[in-house]
Amino acid sequence: MRLIRTRVTSLEMKSRPNALVPVPTNVGAVAVFEAKKMALAEYRTLYRRVGSAHHWTSRLMSDERLRREIHDRDTRIFVMSVEGRRAGWFELDIRRQVDEVRIVHFGILPEFRGLGLAHVMLSRAIFAAFSTGPKRVTIETNTLDHPAALALYQKHGFRPYAIRDVETPAIESVLEPLRALP
């Protein structure tokens, strides 16, 4: 298995911003909605379309295990659509610690990048996370993620509280054994 070294930055926000980021006028109709009991195939499509280029592997698992993870009562998944087309998604985990919500996954599909939609969706993710009443909201990024991720999170008010170096499996190291399964 090929491992890739990456630097992970953990960030936190302790109070909700005062206002949502407005939707840019040039992108069309934008909606962000909770996707309760999202179909596994749809989840996998969004996860892979966003995460493959960044070596996301944490959700490449069996149907049963993925269903337990994403249909858990403390996991909330939201989808952003533009003109009715899926444009991005984020996932909240409200069980990490008492009074904390973690933005577990956050991603814009490649064809919707560069339109200001990451700001719109992150703003909604922050508001959704704070709607559960935590004392803080956390998010992580690493040097394999989109190069603008860390700056985006900091622009919205997240502050780093920890940095660590880790080794993560390269995407192809995880996908090859999965392709061999019946």
C-alpha positions in Angstrom: 0.0 0.0 0.0 1.4 3.4 -1.0 1.2 6.0 1.7 1.3 9.7 1.2 2.6 12.1 3.9 0.3 15.1 4.5 0.1 17.9 7.1 -3.4 18.1 8.7 -4.6 21.4 10.1 -7.4 21.3 12.6 -9.5 24.5 12.9 -12.2 25.7 15.2 -14.9 28.4 15.4 -16.5 29.3 18.7 -19.3 31.7 17.6 -21.6 31.8 14.7 -21.1 34.6 12.2 -23.8 37.3 12.0 -24.9 36.7 8.5 -24.9 34.2 5.7 -22.8 34.8 2.6 -25.1 35.9 -0.3 -25.4 33.8 -3.4 -23.6 35.3 -6.4 -26.0 36.7 -8.9 -24.4 35.1 -11.9 -24.8 31.4 -11.0 -28.5 30.8 -11.1 -30.8 29.3 -8.5 -28.9 27.9 -5.6 -30.4 25.6 -2.9 -28.8 24.0 0.1 -30.9 21.2 1.7 -30.5 18.4 4.1 -30.5 15.0 2.4 -31.9 12.6 5.0 -31.1 8.9 4.4 -29.1 9.7 1.2 -28.8 6.7 -1.1 -25.4 5.1 -0.9 -24.8 5.4 -4.6 -25.5 9.1 -4.6 -23.2 9.6 -1.5 -20.4 7.6 -3.2 -20.8 9.6 -6.4 -20.4 12.9 -4.6 -17.6 11.6 -2.4 -15.6 10.3 -5.2 -16.2 13.2 -7.6 -14.9 15.6 -4.9 -12.4 13.4 -3.1 -10.6 11.2 -5.6 -8.2 14.0 -6.6 -7.4 14.6 -3.0 -6.9 11.0 -1.9 -10.1 10.9 0.2 -10.4 7.2 1.4 -12.2 7.3 4.8 -15.7 6.5 3.3 -14.6 3.8 0.8 -16.2 1.0 2.7 -18.8 -1.7 2.5 -22.5 -0.8 2.0 -23.3 -1.9 5.6 -20.6 0.1 7.2 -21.3 3.2 5.0 -25.0 3.0 5.8 -24.2 2.9 9.5 -22.0 5.9 9.2 -24.1 8.2 7.0 -27.5 7.2 8.3 -26.6 7.6 11.9 -28.9 9.9 13.8 -26.0 12.2 14.6 -24.8 12.5 11.0 -26.4 15.2 8.9 -25.7 15.5 5.2 -26.5 18.6 3.1 -26.4 19.0 -0.6 -26.0 22.2 -2.6 -27.7 22.4 -6.0 -27.4 25.0 -8.7 -30.3 25.1 -11.2 -31.3 21.6 -10.0 -27.8 20.0 -10.5 -25.8 18.7 -7.6 -22.9 21.2 -7.1 -21.5 20.2 -3.7 -22.1 18.7 -0.3 -21.1 18.7 3.4 -21.4 16.4 6.2 -21.8 17.2 9.9 -21.0 15.0 12.8 -22.5 16.0 16.1 -21.2 13.2 18.3 -17.5 13.9 18.5 -17.6 15.6 21.9 -20.3 17.2 24.0 -21.0 20.7 22.7 -19.0 20.3 19.4 -20.0 19.7 15.8 -17.5 18.7 13.2 -17.7 19.4 9.5 -16.5 16.0 8.4 -16.6 16.5 4.6 -16.9 19.6 2.6 -16.6 19.7 -1.2 -17.6 21.5 -4.4 -17.8 19.4 -7.6 -15.1 20.4 -10.0 -17.4 22.0 -12.6 -18.8 24.4 -10.0 -15.5 25.6 -8.7 -14.4 29.2 -9.2 -17.9 30.6 -9.0 -17.9 31.7 -5.3 -20.1 28.7 -4.3 -17.6 27.4 -1.7 -18.2 30.6 0.3 -21.9 30.1 0.0 -21.9 26.5 1.0 -19.4 26.9 3.9 -21.5 29.7 5.3 -24.5 27.4 5.3 -22.4 24.6 6.8 -21.4 26.9 9.6 -25.0 28.0 10.3 -26.2 24.4 10.1 -23.5 23.3 12.6 -24.3 26.1 15.0 -28.0 25.3 14.8 -27.4 22.3 17.1 -26.1 24.6 19.9 -22.4 23.6 20.2 -19.8 25.6 21.9 -17.5 25.1 18.9 -17.5 23.9 15.3 -14.4 22.2 13.9 -13.1 21.3 10.5 -9.9 19.8 9.2 -8.0 20.1 6.0 -4.7 18.8 4.8 -2.1 19.5 2.2 -3.7 17.0 -0.2 -7.0 18.9 -0.2 -7.8 21.7 -2.6 -5.1 24.4 -2.3 -7.7 27.0 -1.4 -9.3 25.1 1.4 -7.2 26.4 4.4 -7.5 30.0 3.2 -11.3 29.6 2.7 -11.8 28.2 6.2 -9.7 31.0 7.8 -11.5 33.7 5.8 -14.8 32.5 7.3 -13.4 32.7 10.8 -12.0 29.3 11.6 -8.8 29.5 13.6 -6.1 26.7 13.6 -5.7 24.9 17.0 -3.6 21.9 16.0 -1.2 20.8 13.2 0.0 17.2 12.7 1.8 15.2 10.1 0.1 11.9 9.1 0.4 9.2 6.4 -2.7 8.4 4.5 -3.3 5.7 1.8 -3.1 6.8 -1.8 -6.5 6.5 -3.4 -5.3 3.8 -5.8 -4.1 1.7 -2.9 -7.6 1.6 -1.5 -9.5 1.3 -4.9 -7.5 -1.6 -6.2 -8.6 -4.1 -3.5 -12.2 -2.8 -3.8 -12.3 -3.5 -7.6 -11.3 -7.1 -6.9 -14.4 -7.7 -4.7 -17.4 -9.5 -6.4 
